């Protein structure tokens, strides 16, 4: 599977609880935190839910 770099560029403050939990499940804890994850269907679905808070780059 392909690797994807995700970076949180907007805050989770004031967002619905489901979006906050999705950020937490992706391993993003605070602003400008980056993670490299596998591009599985589950991860891609989570990224789609909070894409307005993230910057996504394929590696």
PDB file of N, H, CA, C and O in Angstrom:
ATOM      1  N   UNK A   1       0.835  -1.194   0.000  1.00  0.00           N
ATOM      2  CA  UNK A   1       0.000   0.000   0.000  1.00  0.00           C
ATOM      3  C   UNK A   1       0.876   1.253   0.000  1.00  0.00           C
ATOM      4  O   UNK A   1       2.026   1.229   0.437  1.00  0.00           O
ATOM      5  N   UNK A   2       0.310   2.328  -0.494  1.00  0.00           N
ATOM      6  H   UNK A   2      -0.625   2.347  -0.850  1.00  0.00           H
ATOM      7  CA  UNK A   2       1.063   3.568  -0.565  1.00  0.00           C
ATOM      8  C   UNK A   2       1.103   4.267   0.793  1.00  0.00           C
ATOM      9  O   UNK A   2       0.213   4.100   1.627  1.00  0.00           O
ATOM     10  N   UNK A   3       2.137   5.034   0.984  1.00  0.00           N
ATOM     11  H   UNK A   3       2.860   5.169   0.307  1.00  0.00           H
ATOM     12  CA  UNK A   3       2.296   5.819   2.207  1.00  0.00           C
ATOM     13  C   UNK A   3       1.718   7.209   1.969  1.00  0.00           C
ATOM     14  O   UNK A   3       1.799   7.755   0.869  1.00  0.00           O
ATOM     15  N   UNK A   4       1.134   7.764   3.022  1.00  0.00           N
ATOM     16  H   UNK A   4       1.068   7.320   3.916  1.00  0.00           H
ATOM     17  CA  UNK A   4       0.537   9.092   2.950  1.00  0.00           C
ATOM     18  C   UNK A   4       1.035   9.898   4.141  1.00  0.00           C
ATOM     19  O   UNK A   4       1.015   9.423   5.277  1.00  0.00           O
ATOM     20  N   UNK A   5       1.485  11.129   3.869  1.00  0.00           N
ATOM     21  H   UNK A   5       1.501  11.514   2.947  1.00  0.00           H
ATOM     22  CA  UNK A   5       1.875  12.036   4.949  1.00  0.00           C
ATOM     23  C   UNK A   5       0.692  12.960   5.221  1.00  0.00           C
ATOM     24  O   UNK A   5       0.196  13.631   4.316  1.00  0.00           O
ATOM     25  N   UNK A   6       0.250  12.989   6.462  1.00  0.00           N
ATOM     26  H   UNK A   6       0.653  12.444   7.198  1.00  0.00           H
ATOM     27  CA  UNK A   6      -0.843  13.892   6.836  1.00  0.00           C
ATOM     28  C   UNK A   6      -0.324  14.870   7.875  1.00  0.00           C
ATOM     29  O   UNK A   6       0.466  14.515   8.750  1.00  0.00           O
ATOM     30  N   UNK A   7      -0.783  16.107   7.763  1.00  0.00           N
ATOM     31  H   UNK A   7      -1.425  16.396   7.052  1.00  0.00           H
ATOM     32  CA  UNK A   7      -0.366  17.161   8.676  1.00  0.00           C
ATOM     33  C   UNK A   7      -1.605  17.934   9.085  1.00  0.00           C
ATOM     34  O   UNK A   7      -2.404  18.331   8.237  1.00  0.00           O
ATOM     35  N   UNK A   8      -1.767  18.147  10.380  1.00  0.00           N
ATOM     36  H   UNK A   8      -1.118  17.824  11.069  1.00  0.00           H
ATOM     37  CA  UNK A   8      -2.914  18.910  10.868  1.00  0.00           C
ATOM     38  C   UNK A   8      -2.590  20.392  10.722  1.00  0.00           C
ATOM     39  O   UNK A   8      -1.639  20.889  11.325  1.00  0.00           O
ATOM     40  N   UNK A   9      -3.392  21.098   9.910  1.00  0.00           N
ATOM     41  H   UNK A   9      -4.165  20.694   9.420  1.00  0.00           H
ATOM     42  CA  UNK A   9      -3.139  22.519   9.652  1.00  0.00           C
ATOM     43  C   UNK A   9      -4.214  23.423  10.252  1.00  0.00           C
ATOM     44  O   UNK A   9      -4.046  24.641  10.289  1.00  0.00           O
ATOM     45  N   UNK A  10      -5.314  22.839  10.722  1.00  0.00           N
ATOM     46  H   UNK A  10      -5.451  21.848  10.692  1.00  0.00           H
ATOM     47  CA  UNK A  10      -6.355  23.624  11.388  1.00  0.00           C
ATOM     48  C   UNK A  10      -6.703  22.956  12.701  1.00  0.00           C
ATOM     49  O   UNK A  10      -6.543  21.745  12.848  1.00  0.00           O
ATOM     50  N   UNK A  11      -7.169  23.727  13.641  1.00  0.00           N
ATOM     51  H   UNK A  11      -7.299  24.711  13.521  1.00  0.00           H
ATOM     52  CA  UNK A  11      -7.422  23.247  14.995  1.00  0.00           C
ATOM     53  C   UNK A  11      -8.697  22.413  15.088  1.00  0.00           C
ATOM     54  O   UNK A  11      -9.635  22.596  14.312  1.00  0.00           O
ATOM     55  N   UNK A  12      -8.711  21.503  16.043  1.00  0.00           N
ATOM     56  H   UNK A  12      -7.949  21.355  16.673  1.00  0.00           H
ATOM     57  CA  UNK A  12      -9.896  20.708  16.322  1.00  0.00           C
ATOM     58  C   UNK A  12     -10.822  21.361  17.333  1.00  0.00           C
ATOM     59  O   UNK A  12     -11.890  20.832  17.640  1.00  0.00           O
ATOM     60  N   UNK A  13     -10.409  22.513  17.851  1.00  0.00           N
ATOM     61  H   UNK A  13      -9.541  22.942  17.602  1.00  0.00           H
ATOM     62  CA  UNK A  13     -11.224  23.218  18.845  1.00  0.00           C
ATOM     63  C   UNK A  13     -12.507  23.702  18.184  1.00  0.00           C
ATOM     64  O   UNK A  13     -12.475  24.290  17.103  1.00  0.00           O
ATOM     65  N   UNK A  14     -13.624  23.454  18.832  1.00  0.00           N
ATOM     66  H   UNK A  14     -13.650  22.977  19.711  1.00  0.00           H
ATOM     67  CA  UNK A  14     -14.914  23.883  18.309  1.00  0.00           C
ATOM     68  C   UNK A  14     -15.490  22.961  17.259  1.00  0.00           C
ATOM     69  O   UNK A  14     -16.525  23.272  16.670  1.00  0.00           O
ATOM     70  N   UNK A  15     -14.854  21.847  17.012  1.00  0.00           N
ATOM     71  H   UNK A  15     -14.013  21.594  17.490  1.00  0.00           H
ATOM     72  CA  UNK A  15     -15.334  20.867  16.026  1.00  0.00           C
ATOM     73  C   UNK A  15     -16.204  19.836  16.726  1.00  0.00           C
ATOM     74  O   UNK A  15     -16.099  19.664  17.940  1.00  0.00           O
ATOM     75  N   UNK A  16     -17.063  19.145  15.980  1.00  0.00           N
ATOM     76  H   UNK A  16     -17.148  19.284  14.994  1.00  0.00           H
ATOM     77  CA  UNK A  16     -17.872  18.073  16.573  1.00  0.00           C
ATOM     78  C   UNK A  16     -16.983  16.980  17.169  1.00  0.00           C
ATOM     79  O   UNK A  16     -15.851  16.775  16.732  1.00  0.00           O
ATOM     80  N   UNK A  17     -17.509  16.297  18.156  1.00  0.00           N
ATOM     81  H   UNK A  17     -18.429  16.464  18.511  1.00  0.00           H
ATOM     82  CA  UNK A  17     -16.751  15.262  18.864  1.00  0.00           C
ATOM     83  C   UNK A  17     -16.266  14.168  17.925  1.00  0.00           C
ATOM     84  O   UNK A  17     -15.179  13.625  18.125  1.00  0.00           O
ATOM     85  N   UNK A  18     -17.050  13.834  16.907  1.00  0.00           N
ATOM     86  H   UNK A  18     -17.933  14.275  16.745  1.00  0.00           H
ATOM     87  CA  UNK A  18     -16.634  12.777  15.981  1.00  0.00           C
ATOM     88  C   UNK A  18     -15.372  13.180  15.219  1.00  0.00           C
ATOM     89  O   UNK A  18     -14.502  12.346  14.972  1.00  0.00           O
ATOM     90  N   UNK A  19     -15.274  14.453  14.849  1.00  0.00           N
ATOM     91  H   UNK A  19     -15.981  15.130  15.049  1.00  0.00           H
ATOM     92  CA  UNK A  19     -14.083  14.925  14.146  1.00  0.00           C
ATOM     93  C   UNK A  19     -12.877  14.952  15.076  1.00  0.00           C
ATOM     94  O   UNK A  19     -11.767  14.629  14.652  1.00  0.00           O
ATOM     95  N   UNK A  20     -13.074  15.330  16.327  1.00  0.00           N
ATOM     96  H   UNK A  20     -13.975  15.592  16.671  1.00  0.00           H
ATOM     97  CA  UNK A  20     -11.980  15.325  17.297  1.00  0.00           C
ATOM     98  C   UNK A  20     -11.467  13.904  17.511  1.00  0.00           C
ATOM     99  O   UNK A  20     -10.259  13.678  17.578  1.00  0.00           O
ATOM    100  N   UNK A  21     -12.387  12.952  17.616  1.00  0.00           N
ATOM    101  H   UNK A  21     -13.368  13.136  17.562  1.00  0.00           H
ATOM    102  CA  UNK A  21     -11.980  11.553  17.816  1.00  0.00           C
ATOM    103  C   UNK A  21     -11.277  11.005  16.576  1.00  0.00           C
ATOM    104  O   UNK A  21     -10.360  10.193  16.699  1.00  0.00           O
ATOM    105  N   UNK A  22     -11.692  11.436  15.389  1.00  0.00           N
ATOM    106  H   UNK A  22     -12.437  12.096  15.289  1.00  0.00           H
ATOM    107  CA  UNK A  22     -11.042  10.996  14.158  1.00  0.00           C
ATOM    108  C   UNK A  22      -9.608  11.510  14.100  1.00  0.00           C
ATOM    109  O   UNK A  22      -8.705  10.767  13.716  1.00  0.00           O
ATOM    110  N   UNK A  23      -9.383  12.776  14.475  1.00  0.00           N
ATOM    111  H   UNK A  23     -10.116  13.380  14.787  1.00  0.00           H
ATOM    112  CA  UNK A  23      -8.021  13.309  14.517  1.00  0.00           C
ATOM    113  C   UNK A  23      -7.164  12.516  15.495  1.00  0.00           C
ATOM    114  O   UNK A  23      -6.011  12.195  15.209  1.00  0.00           O
ATOM    115  N   UNK A  24      -7.736  12.209  16.642  1.00  0.00           N
ATOM    116  H   UNK A  24      -8.672  12.470  16.875  1.00  0.00           H
ATOM    117  CA  UNK A  24      -7.024  11.437  17.658  1.00  0.00           C
ATOM    118  C   UNK A  24      -6.696  10.033  17.140  1.00  0.00           C
ATOM    119  O   UNK A  24      -5.604   9.520  17.385  1.00  0.00           O
ATOM    120  N   UNK A  25      -7.629   9.419  16.435  1.00  0.00           N
ATOM    121  H   UNK A  25      -8.516   9.835  16.236  1.00  0.00           H
ATOM    122  CA  UNK A  25      -7.415   8.071  15.894  1.00  0.00           C
ATOM    123  C   UNK A  25      -6.335   8.077  14.814  1.00  0.00           C
ATOM    124  O   UNK A  25      -5.629   7.084  14.639  1.00  0.00           O
ATOM    125  N   UNK A  26      -6.203   9.187  14.092  1.00  0.00           N
ATOM    126  H   UNK A  26      -6.776   9.994  14.234  1.00  0.00           H
ATOM    127  CA  UNK A  26      -5.153   9.304  13.088  1.00  0.00           C
ATOM    128  C   UNK A  26      -3.790   9.572  13.729  1.00  0.00           C
ATOM    129  O   UNK A  26      -2.766   9.520  13.048  1.00  0.00           O
ATOM    130  N   UNK A  27      -3.773   9.857  15.028  1.00  0.00           N
ATOM    131  H   UNK A  27      -4.605   9.900  15.581  1.00  0.00           H
ATOM    132  CA  UNK A  27      -2.522  10.101  15.737  1.00  0.00           C
ATOM    133  C   UNK A  27      -2.075  11.542  15.710  1.00  0.00           C
ATOM    134  O   UNK A  27      -0.911  11.839  15.977  1.00  0.00           O
ATOM    135  N   UNK A  28      -2.992  12.446  15.390  1.00  0.00           N
ATOM    136  H   UNK A  28      -3.938  12.204  15.173  1.00  0.00           H
ATOM    137  CA  UNK A  28      -2.664  13.869  15.344  1.00  0.00           C
ATOM    138  C   UNK A  28      -3.115  14.515  16.644  1.00  0.00           C
ATOM    139  O   UNK A  28      -4.295  14.460  16.993  1.00  0.00           O
ATOM    140  N   UNK A  29      -2.185  15.123  17.356  1.00  0.00           N
ATOM    141  H   UNK A  29      -1.227  15.168  17.073  1.00  0.00           H
ATOM    142  CA  UNK A  29      -2.482  15.637  18.682  1.00  0.00           C
ATOM    143  C   UNK A  29      -2.609  17.160  18.735  1.00  0.00           C
ATOM    144  O   UNK A  29      -3.375  17.694  19.536  1.00  0.00           O
ATOM    145  N   UNK A  30      -1.854  17.859  17.876  1.00  0.00           N
ATOM    146  H   UNK A  30      -1.231  17.425  17.225  1.00  0.00           H
ATOM    147  CA  UNK A  30      -1.874  19.312  17.915  1.00  0.00           C
ATOM    148  C   UNK A  30      -1.548  19.869  16.534  1.00  0.00           C
ATOM    149  O   UNK A  30      -1.236  19.120  15.608  1.00  0.00           O
ATOM    150  N   UNK A  31      -1.624  21.171  16.411  1.00  0.00           N
ATOM    151  H   UNK A  31      -1.877  21.779  17.164  1.00  0.00           H
ATOM    152  CA  UNK A  31      -1.371  21.840  15.140  1.00  0.00           C
ATOM    153  C   UNK A  31       0.044  21.537  14.631  1.00  0.00           C
ATOM    154  O   UNK A  31       0.987  21.428  15.414  1.00  0.00           O
ATOM    155  N   UNK A  32       0.170  21.405  13.323  1.00  0.00           N
ATOM    156  H   UNK A  32      -0.596  21.493  12.687  1.00  0.00           H
ATOM    157  CA  UNK A  32       1.439  21.167  12.628  1.00  0.00           C
ATOM    158  C   UNK A  32       2.080  19.825  12.963  1.00  0.00           C
ATOM    159  O   UNK A  32       3.250  19.604  12.650  1.00  0.00           O
ATOM    160  N   UNK A  33       1.336  18.940  13.587  1.00  0.00           N
ATOM    161  H   UNK A  33       0.386  19.120  13.841  1.00  0.00           H
ATOM    162  CA  UNK A  33       1.829  17.595  13.864  1.00  0.00           C
ATOM    163  C   UNK A  33       1.680  16.775  12.594  1.00  0.00           C
ATOM    164  O   UNK A  33       0.630  16.806  11.952  1.00  0.00           O
ATOM    165  N   UNK A  34       2.739  16.030  12.222  1.00  0.00           N
ATOM    166  H   UNK A  34       3.592  16.005  12.743  1.00  0.00           H
ATOM    167  CA  UNK A  34       2.729  15.229  10.998  1.00  0.00           C
ATOM    168  C   UNK A  34       2.798  13.755  11.340  1.00  0.00           C
ATOM    169  O   UNK A  34       3.340  13.359  12.372  1.00  0.00           O
ATOM    170  N   UNK A  35       2.239  12.957  10.456  1.00  0.00           N
ATOM    171  H   UNK A  35       1.799  13.278   9.617  1.00  0.00           H
ATOM    172  CA  UNK A  35       2.274  11.505  10.582  1.00  0.00           C
ATOM    173  C   UNK A  35       2.379  10.903   9.198  1.00  0.00           C
ATOM    174  O   UNK A  35       1.820  11.441   8.242  1.00  0.00           O
ATOM    175  N   UNK A  36       3.084   9.805   9.080  1.00  0.00           N
ATOM    176  H   UNK A  36       3.538   9.368   9.857  1.00  0.00           H
ATOM    177  CA  UNK A  36       3.115   9.033   7.835  1.00  0.00           C
ATOM    178  C   UNK A  36       2.350   7.751   8.113  1.00  0.00           C
ATOM    179  O   UNK A  36       2.693   6.998   9.025  1.00  0.00           O
ATOM    180  N   UNK A  37       1.303   7.504   7.316  1.00  0.00           N
ATOM    181  H   UNK A  37       1.025   8.115   6.575  1.00  0.00           H
ATOM    182  CA  UNK A  37       0.431   6.352   7.543  1.00  0.00           C
ATOM    183  C   UNK A  37       0.286   5.553   6.253  1.00  0.00           C
ATOM    184  O   UNK A  37       0.555   6.057   5.162  1.00  0.00           O
ATOM    185  N   UNK A  38      -0.140   4.309   6.391  1.00  0.00           N
ATOM    186  H   UNK A  38      -0.358   3.900   7.277  1.00  0.00           H
ATOM    187  CA  UNK A  38      -0.450   3.464   5.238  1.00  0.00           C
ATOM    188  C   UNK A  38      -1.769   3.933   4.629  1.00  0.00           C
ATOM    189  O   UNK A  38      -2.650   4.409   5.346  1.00  0.00           O
ATOM    190  N   UNK A  39      -1.907   3.801   3.325  1.00  0.00           N
ATOM    191  H   UNK A  39      -1.191   3.414   2.743  1.00  0.00           H
ATOM    192  CA  UNK A  39      -3.116   4.241   2.628  1.00  0.00           C
ATOM    193  C   UNK A  39      -4.187   3.171   2.558  1.00  0.00           C
ATOM    194  O   UNK A  39      -4.660   2.847   1.468  1.00  0.00           O
ATOM    195  N   UNK A  40      -4.582   2.613   3.698  1.00  0.00           N
ATOM    196  H   UNK A  40      -4.198   2.877   4.583  1.00  0.00           H
ATOM    197  CA  UNK A  40      -5.625   1.588   3.720  1.00  0.00           C
ATOM    198  C   UNK A  40      -6.997   2.247   3.551  1.00  0.00           C
ATOM    199  O   UNK A  40      -7.128   3.451   3.772  1.00  0.00           O
ATOM    200  N   UNK A  41      -8.008   1.489   3.168  1.00  0.00           N
ATOM    201  H   UNK A  41      -7.902   0.511   2.988  1.00  0.00           H
ATOM    202  CA  UNK A  41      -9.352   2.067   3.008  1.00  0.00           C
ATOM    203  C   UNK A  41      -9.879   2.704   4.292  1.00  0.00           C
ATOM    204  O   UNK A  41     -10.587   3.709   4.235  1.00  0.00           O
ATOM    205  N   UNK A  42      -9.543   2.135   5.442  1.00  0.00           N
ATOM    206  H   UNK A  42      -8.968   1.319   5.488  1.00  0.00           H
ATOM    207  CA  UNK A  42     -10.006   2.693   6.715  1.00  0.00           C
ATOM    208  C   UNK A  42      -9.370   4.058   6.970  1.00  0.00           C
ATOM    209  O   UNK A  42     -10.054   5.000   7.371  1.00  0.00           O
ATOM    210  N   UNK A  43      -8.087   4.160   6.741  1.00  0.00           N
ATOM    211  H   UNK A  43      -7.531   3.394   6.415  1.00  0.00           H
ATOM    212  CA  UNK A  43      -7.375   5.425   6.944  1.00  0.00           C
ATOM    213  C   UNK A  43      -7.860   6.470   5.947  1.00  0.00           C
ATOM    214  O   UNK A  43      -8.060   7.627   6.318  1.00  0.00           O
ATOM    215  N   UNK A  44      -8.052   6.081   4.684  1.00  0.00           N
ATOM    216  H   UNK A  44      -7.890   5.142   4.383  1.00  0.00           H
ATOM    217  CA  UNK A  44      -8.533   7.024   3.676  1.00  0.00           C
ATOM    218  C   UNK A  44      -9.919   7.547   4.021  1.00  0.00           C
ATOM    219  O   UNK A  44     -10.226   8.707   3.747  1.00  0.00           O
ATOM    220  N   UNK A  45     -10.761   6.708   4.619  1.00  0.00           N
ATOM    221  H   UNK A  45     -10.512   5.766   4.841  1.00  0.00           H
ATOM    222  CA  UNK A  45     -12.087   7.148   5.056  1.00  0.00           C
ATOM    223  C   UNK A  45     -12.001   8.161   6.181  1.00  0.00           C
ATOM    224  O   UNK A  45     -12.747   9.140   6.199  1.00  0.00           O
ATOM    225  N   UNK A  46     -11.087   7.928   7.125  1.00  0.00           N
ATOM    226  H   UNK A  46     -10.482   7.132   7.110  1.00  0.00           H
ATOM    227  CA  UNK A  46     -10.907   8.879   8.228  1.00  0.00           C
ATOM    228  C   UNK A  46     -10.367  10.215   7.709  1.00  0.00           C
ATOM    229  O   UNK A  46     -10.792  11.279   8.157  1.00  0.00           O
ATOM    230  N   UNK A  47      -9.429  10.151   6.763  1.00  0.00           N
ATOM    231  H   UNK A  47      -9.084   9.286   6.399  1.00  0.00           H
ATOM    232  CA  UNK A  47      -8.881  11.377   6.183  1.00  0.00           C
ATOM    233  C   UNK A  47      -9.985  12.159   5.475  1.00  0.00           C
ATOM    234  O   UNK A  47     -10.030  13.386   5.563  1.00  0.00           O
ATOM    235  N   UNK A  48     -10.865  11.463   4.782  1.00  0.00           N
ATOM    236  H   UNK A  48     -10.829  10.466   4.711  1.00  0.00           H
ATOM    237  CA  UNK A  48     -11.975  12.117   4.059  1.00  0.00           C
ATOM    238  C   UNK A  48     -12.899  12.869   5.019  1.00  0.00           C
ATOM    239  O   UNK A  48     -13.425  13.925   4.667  1.00  0.00           O
ATOM    240  N   UNK A  49     -13.102  12.335   6.229  1.00  0.00           N
ATOM    241  H   UNK A  49     -12.674  11.477   6.516  1.00  0.00           H
ATOM    242  CA  UNK A  49     -13.998  12.983   7.202  1.00  0.00           C
ATOM    243  C   UNK A  49     -13.447  14.297   7.725  1.00  0.00           C
ATOM    244  O   UNK A  49     -14.215  15.201   8.054  1.00  0.00           O
ATOM    245  N   UNK A  50     -12.126  14.417   7.806  1.00  0.00           N
ATOM    246  H   UNK A  50     -11.502  13.682   7.539  1.00  0.00           H
ATOM    247  CA  UNK A  50     -11.529  15.625   8.380  1.00  0.00           C
ATOM    248  C   UNK A  50     -10.556  16.293   7.410  1.00  0.00           C
ATOM    249  O   UNK A  50      -9.611  16.953   7.840  1.00  0.00           O
ATOM    250  N   UNK A  51     -10.779  16.127   6.115  1.00  0.00           N
ATOM    251  H   UNK A  51     -11.547  15.590   5.765  1.00  0.00           H
ATOM    252  CA  UNK A  51      -9.841  16.663   5.118  1.00  0.00           C
ATOM    253  C   UNK A  51      -9.734  18.186   5.176  1.00  0.00           C
ATOM    254  O   UNK A  51      -8.724  18.746   4.750  1.00  0.00           O
ATOM    255  N   UNK A  52     -10.754  18.861   5.693  1.00  0.00           N
ATOM    256  H   UNK A  52     -11.574  18.406   6.039  1.00  0.00           H
ATOM    257  CA  UNK A  52     -10.714  20.312   5.797  1.00  0.00           C
ATOM    258  C   UNK A  52      -9.775  20.780   6.913  1.00  0.00           C
ATOM    259  O   UNK A  52      -9.475  21.971   7.007  1.00  0.00           O
ATOM    260  N   UNK A  53      -9.312  19.859   7.755  1.00  0.00           N
ATOM    261  H   UNK A  53      -9.556  18.892   7.679  1.00  0.00           H
ATOM    262  CA  UNK A  53      -8.387  20.198   8.830  1.00  0.00           C
ATOM    263  C   UNK A  53      -6.958  19.734   8.524  1.00  0.00           C
ATOM    264  O   UNK A  53      -6.035  20.027   9.284  1.00  0.00           O
ATOM    265  N   UNK A  54      -6.778  19.019   7.428  1.00  0.00           N
ATOM    266  H   UNK A  54      -7.528  18.781   6.811  1.00  0.00           H
ATOM    267  CA  UNK A  54      -5.505  18.360   7.128  1.00  0.00           C
ATOM    268  C   UNK A  54      -4.885  18.853   5.838  1.00  0.00           C
ATOM    269  O   UNK A  54      -5.544  19.434   4.976  1.00  0.00           O
ATOM    270  N   UNK A  55      -3.583  18.596   5.741  1.00  0.00           N
ATOM    271  H   UNK A  55      -3.048  18.124   6.441  1.00  0.00           H
ATOM    272  CA  UNK A  55      -2.845  18.719   4.491  1.00  0.00           C
ATOM    273  C   UNK A  55      -2.360  17.312   4.184  1.00  0.00           C
ATOM    274  O   UNK A  55      -1.697  16.693   5.016  1.00  0.00           O
ATOM    275  N   UNK A  56      -2.679  16.795   3.003  1.00  0.00           N
ATOM    276  H   UNK A  56      -3.218  17.297   2.327  1.00  0.00           H
ATOM    277  CA  UNK A  56      -2.388  15.406   2.656  1.00  0.00           C
ATOM    278  C   UNK A  56      -1.422  15.368   1.483  1.00  0.00           C
ATOM    279  O   UNK A  56      -1.572  16.110   0.511  1.00  0.00           O
ATOM    280  N   UNK A  57      -0.411  14.475   1.591  1.00  0.00           N
ATOM    281  H   UNK A  57      -0.290  13.873   2.380  1.00  0.00           H
ATOM    282  CA  UNK A  57       0.576  14.336   0.526  1.00  0.00           C
ATOM    283  C   UNK A  57       0.905  12.859   0.364  1.00  0.00           C
ATOM    284  O   UNK A  57       1.180  12.169   1.346  1.00  0.00           O
ATOM    285  N   UNK A  58       0.877  12.372  -0.879  1.00  0.00           N
ATOM    286  H   UNK A  58       0.654  12.933  -1.677  1.00  0.00           H
ATOM    287  CA  UNK A  58       1.266  10.994  -1.155  1.00  0.00           C
ATOM    288  C   UNK A  58       2.776  10.910  -1.262  1.00  0.00           C
ATOM    289  O   UNK A  58       3.422  11.799  -1.818  1.00  0.00           O
ATOM    290  N   UNK A  59       3.331   9.844  -0.730  1.00  0.00           N
ATOM    291  H   UNK A  59       2.807   9.122  -0.278  1.00  0.00           H
ATOM    292  CA  UNK A  59       4.784   9.649  -0.797  1.00  0.00           C
ATOM    293  C   UNK A  59       5.122   8.617  -1.840  1.00  0.00           C
ATOM    294  O   UNK A  59       6.296   8.312  -2.048  1.00  0.00           O
TER     295      UNK A  59
END
